Amino acid sequence: MSDLSISKRNVYEIFSKKGTSFLIPDYQRPYSWEREQCETLWEDLKNFAVIDNKDFDDDKDEYFLGTIVTFKNEYDQNEVIDGQQRLITLLLLLRAFYEAFGENQNRTYSRISECIWHLDKDDNPNKSKLKIESEVATDDDLAELKKIIDSGEATINNKSLYAENYRYFQKEIDSFKISMPNNFSIFAKRILDNCILLPIETQYQSTALRIFTTLNDRGMPLSDSDIFKAQFYKFYKAQGKDAKENFIKRWKNLEELCNKNFHPRTGTPTDDLFMRYMYYLIAKAEVQSDKVKGLRPFYERNNYKILKNDKTFEDLITLADFWDGISLRDNKRFSNRVLKRLYVMKYLPHSYWNYIVSIYFMGNRDSQNLLEEGKFYNFLKKITAMFLMHAIVNPGVYNVRRPFFVEYRNILHGNNLRFKYYLQDRKIFREQLFNTTFSPWKGITYAMLAWWTFQNDKQELPPIDIKLEVEHIFSKRRAEFEPFKDESSLELLGNKSLLEKRINIRASDYRFADKAKYYLGYTKNNKLQRGTDILELRDLAKTKTDFTESDIHERNEKILNGFMNYLEENNLLK
């Protein structure tokens, strides 16, 4: 059987097909059409039907309403990926027409009832179940929709969009019926027979989602975590109302944690959490390939088996809480030196380190979700050294995956990391390090400066809301008037430091003596202007009257030799 079915159908065929049942899944966004969209639809349909045009060909004329993308879920429902707005609005429109027929019932009236309700064995409407169910609507809104479909009534006290749109259609249909009573039934018939939809039906959710992403450019596509949430929702819904409501509450809290702490370049913050957890599962499964196909393909395996599990959801909450503690610098969970190592890693050129730390945490946490401080600190030192070294030797996230992939088992179980096949020759690496250009825009420049800054054990972390930028100690502006013997000196690491943005803006173009004032802080109009918290800059300002080209080279040697020693300490050189 083909995975894909595409066939043009009119409104009557879409809604009246025996056994048809549409589900708006939880990962969709709620029904959102307002009066403006309903007015446009109504006027378009009225203009198309050209009631007073005798040339209308009922056998050939068609009006295209758009596509509907669905797949058959495990309960044999047509789960709607795209088309919710059109389907629900058409159902409301048909219900308003049905109500307006009153006692003048005919074949069109009967056909509309087939669209609105399932029929029992005697062809009588079965009003106990809606043809369109929604997991995303609130209980109150669903109650109003059911009331509309059951009774054909929507009072002014009903505030949902379902009710507001239904009242609009009632008003327009009543007006049309008064102005063109002889054409009322014809209009309804042409909506059923001549208004066309293009249903795209698949067997698999993944196929439907890919089609939707290809077709839809009007708004935000569904995120991976939207889909994952739906699987959890179904899992907990099956356990009863209390389990479902508890899940909804906890999921909301989980999303808030993710939105606060994760800022991925692609995907949503909650997607990022699932990505971090995925790497833990990959390490745990001891897979043989380091190639990750993608987030959704990973979790959708075996019909989303991973997500139909209490432990998975609890693990995700635990992992999100761990990263929240890092973001808040929770000193009850993390020592100051561990927080400093984690802070330095934030400046690494890519985010892969987040996955490695997540694997370590999930594999080595105790019953209180805490880590052994000494082992965690040494682990962070080692991987920081490896990430920095690799960013110089073989930059790019794809290149660094393999060395860490072969260590997944050791990371998971808290063993010493060896990187046996990825150690660097001491002499060759030293030459490459000293020949590296540390431009201000390079990620490795920020990372190396952050590492160097916190090699000083006395250096405290800046406040959470303070942004650090790259500072040229010997300013670019000054170099225009006092040229170097070697032009490359300006961009050496020895001429750079991290500095608070507020100070960097003021100190950018000054002579060193003027910069020193800003580094240390000064009084202006009896008000203290705070200096930098970067200890090395404060020390330079106190001990030097100038900072020259020779000072740049001396400091550059100190930093790079210090990094060589750091790699030695972490056994990454041969």
Buried (B, 14 or more C-beta within 10 A) or exposed (E): EEEEEEEEBBBBBBBBBEEBBBBBBBBBEEBEBEEEBBEEBBEEBBEBBEBEEEEBEEEEBBBEBEBBBBBBBEEEBBBBBBBBBBBBBBBBBBBBBBBBBEEEEEEBBEBBBBBBBBEEEEEEBEEEEBBBBBBBBEEEBBBBBBBBBBEBEBEEEBEBBBBBBBBBBBEBBBEBBEEBEEBBBBBBBBBBBBBBBBBBBBBBBBBBBBBBBEBBEEEEEBBBBBBBBBBBBBBBBEEEEEBBEEBBEBBEEBBBBBEBBBEBEEBBBBBBBBBBBBBBBBBBEEEEEBEBEEBBEBBBEEEBEBBBBEEBBEBBBBBBBBBBBBBEBEEEBBEEBBBBBBBBBEBBBBBBBBBBBBBBBBBBBEEEBBBEEEBBBBBBBBBBBBBBBBBBBBBEBEEBBBBBBBBBBBBBEBEEBBBEEBBBEBEEBBEBBBEBEBEBEBEBBBBBBBBBBBBEEEBEBBEEEEEBBBBBBBBEEBBEEEEBEEEEBBBBBBBBBBBBEBBBEEBBEBBBEBBBBBBBBEEEEEEEBEBBBBBBBBEBBEEBEEBBBEBBBEBBEEBBEEBBEBBEEBBBBE
